[in-house]
Amino acid sequence: MSGVRVLVGTRKGAFVLTADGGRTTWQVDGPHFAGWEIYHVKGSPVDPDRVYASQSSGWFGQVIQRSDDGGATWQQVGGDFTYDGVPGEHQWYDGSLRPWEFTRVWHLEPSRSELDTVLAGVEDAALFRSTDGGGSWQEFSGLREHRTGPSWQPGAGGMCLHTIVAHPTDDQRMFVAISAAGAFRTDDGGNTWLPINKGLRSGEIPAGDAEVGHCVHRIAMHPARPDTLFMQKHWDVLRSDDAGDSWHEVSGNLPSDFGFTIDVHAHEPDTIYVVPIKSDSEHFPPDGRLRVHRSRTGGDHWEALTEGLPQANCYVNVLRDAMAVDSLDPCGVYFGTTGGQVYASADSGDSWAPIVRDLPAVLSVEVQTLP
Amino acid sequence: MSADQITVHGAAGVHTVRVVLPAHLRVLAGVSGEVPVTVEGVVSTRSVLNALEADHPQLAGTIRDRRTQQRRAFVRFFACERDLSHDEPDSALPAAVARGTEPFLVIGAMAGG
């Protein structure tokens, strides 16, 4: 019988949650790397036993860990992220220029085709690649050296490259998102990059429709429809049907269009999920009710999914990398909260149950569908 | 405090320095308790950390920057009840550290709330 493995990164370690295809009885393993911040854990599509983890600490810096047995045991493989050449400068909070300085890896994206190839999105914003299983890392410096780079500035969470979306069939095309610069696309394997922010409007920057400067929180794509992208921006949920060349808002009837995460159903490219958050100054669900919202129309029309989720006195947040879907039928949907809960739905979001309730604050959730 | 805890060592030769790591770094390095490192020549913060990282490459980048070798902001170096964090990295450490009678402490700075 098939099963699922949910990989959870938290403020104080990583956890591996496993269940069979019924997704009702769970085993919890962890914490791995206890006491460290685990921004992201993700498995390889090539071999589910290959899992990468970003382990970092304000005290002791960045470590990359790799598992070759599905997260049971780990090997420290690297952590040297050196910018290519002399890093330039970007805007700092006070308007001064500040040199690029590596802080941590926010997101790891294992290759769809090469077991030992994995991408890393880092703070200060840059994209790195390893082709030796995470041991050594080389930068795609064309992104950081984009002509708009000196105007990029950090959001409150730092200037981080947090989203990497690889095209399912075209090795040359890839999408990334940076807070608070915006979304970018490469069509030549990462050498050059194009800002893809037309249609975004952000009240937090002087020119709301500027080429860059937007706080994109997350981008999601269904592999069957790679020209269609969904975005949760600081405020607004948006959609593009031309690979990011233009965007239009699909927030529709959401109770708030602020949020961090967005994802797409595994089998229905027009079914998408968001978790509305009240505002940028109140990072919790509107009215203290934790609701996932689902659109079956690719946006604009949304339904609240509440069964099994707390509908009173809930003031957690759901961060950008903290939602994932499995590829079973019906599709499973998972998300983690800053309150330490990881919720699972085995029926495409109709009903939910917690897998665990009291983990450290959840930073990321990924799921692997196992044979 | 004894004299060799105050005076710096100046002896050539081979020294075995006792390094005490914080818990997280002991886990990374796969060690328990004190870590002995062998230093030839002047025993300084730099030479001790060079020897430590040579023996335990997992620690590269965790105590000091890989490129600049600057101490990470939330790491401190103590020995003989003194904070040596702001000393020059090539300055000789106390003679007691070089003799191995006192350990060289790598400390994670206090933070909490």
Interface residues (C-beta under 8 A of the other chain):
Chain A: G35 W36 S57 G58 W59 F60 G61 Q62 V63 Q76 G79 D80 T82
Chain B: P22 A23 H24 L25 L28 Q58 A60 G61 T62 I63 R66 R67 R72 F74 V75 G108 A109 A111
